Amino acid sequence: MSTPSSLFATRASLDDAFGRRLGSLRLSVTDRCNMRCGYCMPEESYVWLPRHSLLTFEELDRLAGVFIALGAGKLRLTGGEPLLRHDLPSLVAMLSRRPGLRDIALTTNGILLAEHAAPLIAAGLRRVTVSLDTLRPERMLAFARSSRHADVLHGIEEAQRAGFASVKLNSVLIRGFNDDEIVDLLEFARGRGLELRYIEYMDVGGATRWRLEDVVTREALLEAIRRRYGRAEPEPDPINPAAPAERFRLPDGTVFGIIASVTAPFCSECDRSRITADGTWFTCLYAERGVDLREPLRAGASDEEISAMIAAVWRRREDRGAERRLAEPDRGVLYQLDGLRADPRREMHTRGG
């Protein structure tokens, strides 16, 4: 069996049918979560992936190595809530040793971050993004069914203290829930030297109560910010131009981002794909079906065989899910509840967001 490092030496890049290069991989480590956010997990009960089906750290590391060899040099660990996966720093340490890996990051809701920040950075994690949708504990309790708002704030503090190269905040905005906190959230980030990314409320996975009129659009965001701070000027990302966030700079130098997946899709530049915790690979967040990588992995397929399978699928990739959704005249919920129950891999918390 060839090692991923030898594969890396023979493959420089992999382009899809539209010339989009395989560049980053979101690796889900669990479908479980300790919050129930309304834009992701609004229901009372869920169909969970069987625990025996979840990839081991060794399997996750091996698949990541194959993807890195094909050009996906950026990894992001996701969930569910990834810090619910026991001994996650051990996986980070395994991944961070991979030749060709340019960046490894984590997205978390922050509840468990305070206790894990130092071990994660010691293991090689470089960047962390924390979800913070409201500064009001009572809103978090009502919307996400969690009373641990103080733990999220403490996790952010400890992440900064630990010395990550980057600590960012993600805020999903929903009209009537937290759209009156646009400025407050930016002030929170600004006062702590953090970069905030606003995210449009997306109609993916388990967003079973999504409505277009609940989306706080990019234009509405920029207008609210302009009224408080003045005009925000575009600020290109010199390191990762394919990143989903469109960045802006305020007159005082503060930088923030907007991920406008609903009203201004960036499908033409999307270099991302994602693997569920049980080894299903999706080439688009909106894709209905994925590719089972766990079966060949456990059946004894070599790295070369798995690499060839991934390359063949990516070369045929024509996904433009967000653009197609934008073009729908009567856009509504992507999946009804019965459709989600039939296939839990359609859920955002399973697919890794």
N, C-alpha and C positions, 0 to 999 in steps of 0.2 A: 504494500500500500504506500502510495506516495504521500509525503507530508504536505500540509497546506503551504509551508514555506517554499517547497519546490514548485508547487503550483503557482505561487505568487511570482516566481522568477520567470514563468513562461507566459503570463497573461498580464497585459498592461491595462486594458479597459474593456468594458462590455457595453455596447449600445443597443437600445431597443429599436422598434420599427420607426420611431420618430426621432432617432438620434439622441435620446436621453440616456445618459451614462449611468450605470449602476454605481451609486456613490455612497449610500448610507443604508444601514439596516437597523430596524427597531426590533429588539429581541425581548419578547414578553417572557417573564419568569414565573408568573402565576396569574390565574384569572380571579383570585380572591381579592377583596378589598375591605377596608375597615371604615369606609364611608359609603353613602348612597346618594351621590350627587344627582340632581334632577335631570341634568343633560346627559347622563351616562347610565345610571342605575336607578330609575325612578320607581321600579316595581317593588313589591313586598318579598317576592321569592324568585329564585333563579335556578336554572339547570347548570350545575358546575361540571367542569371537565373532570373525569375520573382521575384520582390522584396517581394511579399506576400508569396513566397515559402521559403524565408530564415528563418532559425531557430532564434527564439528569444533568448536573453541571458538566460532566464530561461530554455528554451529547450536545449540549448548548455550545460548549467551547469548540467542539469539532465542527459543527455547522458554521459557526462564526468564522472559523479558520478558512473554510472553503469559500465563504462569501468575501472575506478579506482578500483572498487570493484572486478573486474575480474583479476586484476593484472597489469593494464596499469597505473603504478604510475608516468609516465613521460608524460607531456602534452607539445605540442608546438603549439602556435597559428600562423596560416598562412593565406594566401589569395590566389589569388590577393594580394593586399597590405592591411594587416590587420588594419593599422592605419587609413584607410579610413572609418572603421566602427565607427560610432559615439559613444562616451563615452566608448571606449574599457577598460579603467581602471576599470569600474564597473564590467565588466565580469571577469577581472583578480581577483578582490577582491572576487567575488563569488566562483571562482574556487580554489583560494588559501586557502580557509577555508575547503576544502574537506578532510576528514580523509583518510589517505593512500596515498595522493599525495606527491611524493618525489621531484618533480621538475616541474617547469613551466617556459617556455621560449617563445621567440617570434622571428620570422624571418621577416625582414622588408627591404625595399629598402633604408630606412634612410631619405627620403625626409621630412617626417613629424616628425622624431624622436626627434629633438631638443625640440619641444614644449611639447612632451608627455613623455619624459624620466623620469622626476621627478614624475609625477602622476602615472606612471606605476610601478616604484619601490616602491612608497608608498602603492600601492594596493597589492603588494606581488610578482611582477614579479622578477625572480631571474637572468635570463640570457637573453641576446639579441644577435642575429646574424644579421649583416648588409651585404647586397649584395653590393660589390664594384668590378666591373669588369674592370674598367680602372681608371687611374689617370689623364686622359686627357679629359677635358670638351667637346672638339669638337668631340671626339669619342663617348662619351655618347649621345651627341645630334644626331649624325648620326645613332648610333646603337639602342638607346632606345627612340629616339624622345623626349628627355627631356633636358632642358637647366639648370636643377637645381642641377648640380654637386656640387656646393658650399654648398647647403643645406644638401647633403648627408654627406659631410665632417664635417659640423657643427653638424649634428646629431650624428656622431661618437664621436666627442669631448664632447658633452653634455651627451651622454650615459656613457662615462668614468667619467665625473664629477659627475654624479648622484650617482655612487657607486654600479653599478651592480656587482654581484659576478663574472660574466664573460661577456666580450664583444668580440665577434669573428667576423671575416670577411669571406665572401664567395666570391670567384672569379671563374666564369665560363670562361674557356679558349677556344678560338676558333682560329684555325690557320688562319692567315691572318687578324685577327681583333686585338687581344691583346696578342698574344703569344710572342711579343717582350717586354712585360711588366712583365714577370715572376719574374725577379729579382727586378724590381721597386716596384711591389706590396708587395713582401716580405720585402723589405727595409722599406716601409711605415709602415707595421705592426710591424716589428722589432723595429723601432724607437719609437713606441708608446706603446710597451708592449702588443700588441694584437696578438692573435693567428689567423693566416690565414689558410683557407682551400681552396685549389685549387679543382675545380670540373670539371671532364671531361664533355664535351658537350654531352648531352644525347638525344636520339631519342625517346622522350616521348611527349605526348600531342600535343601541337601546334608547335612543332619544324618542320614545314613543309619544311624547306630548309636544313635539316640535311643531312650531308654526312660523311661517315666514315673517309674520308681523311681530314676532318676539325677538327677531334678530336685530341687534344694535350694529348698524352697518359701519364700514370703514369711514364713509363720509360723515355720518353722525358723530362718530368718535372724534374725528379731526376737528369738526366744528365746535364740539364741547371743549376741546383742549385749546383751540384758538381763542375762544372767548375768555379763557382764564390766563393763558400764557403768551398769546400772540401766535403767529403762524409757525407751524412746525415744518422744517425743510427736510426733504428726503436725505437719508444718510445711508449710502450703499454699504453693504457688508463686504469688506475687502478680502476676508478669509473664506467665506462660504456664500458665493452669490446665488447658489441654489437653495439656500435656507428658506423655509416657508414664511418667515416674518419679514414684512416690509418695514424697514427701520426709518425713524425720523429723529431729528434733533431740534430741541427747543432753543429759543434765543439764549438761554443761560447755559447751554451745552448739554443738558440732560437728554439722554437717548432713550427712546422707547420703541416698541415694535407693534405692528398690527398683523395678525394672521387672518386674512379676509377670505377664507376658503369658500364661503357661501356666495358672496357678491362679486369677488374678484379672484376666481380660481387661478392657481399657478401650475396647472397640469403640464404646460409646455416645458417647464423646467424641473419637474419632479424627478428626483433621483432616488426616491425612497421605496423600500418594501419592508414587510414586517413578517415575523414568525410568531405564531401563537405559542403558548407554553407547552402545547402538546405536539408541536412540530409541523403545523400547517402554515405554508408560506403564501402570503397574499401580496400581489404586485400593485394593489391599489386599495385604499381604505374603503372605497365603495364597492369593491369586487364582491360578487355573490359567492363565488367559489374560490378555493385555494388549492395549493398543491401539497399533497402529503409527503413530507420529507422524513417523517419518523419511520415509516414502514421500510423504505430502502435502507435507512440508517441501521435499523435493528436487524434487518435481514442479511447484513454483511456486505452491503455495497461499498466499494472503495471510494476514496475521496474523488478520484478521477471520474467515476460513474455519477456520483452526486453532482459534481461540478458540471458535467456535460448536461445533465438534466436541467439544472438551474440556468445554464447558458442558453439552452434551446428555448426555454420558456421566456426568458428575458428578451431574447432577440425578436420574438413574436409579439412582445408586449405592445398593445395599442390603447391601454387604459387612459381614459380622460374622464374619470367618474364625476368629478366636481363640475366640469364644464357641461357634461351631459345633463346633470341635475339642474344646472342653472338654466338650461334651454327648455326645461319642461314647463308647459303653460300652466298646469294646475299642480304645482309642486306641493307635496304633502310629506307625511312620514315615510321614511324609506322602507321600514319593516313594521308590520303589525305584530302584536304580541305573540300570536300563534306561530308566526314565521320565525321569531326569535327562539321560542321554545323548541321548535323543530331542529334548529341548528345553533347551539350556543356560540359557535365561532363567529356568528354575525354580530355578537355583542361587542361594544367598544371596549369594555373591560377585559374581554378575552383577546381581542385583536391587537390591543396595545396602542390605540389612539395615535 
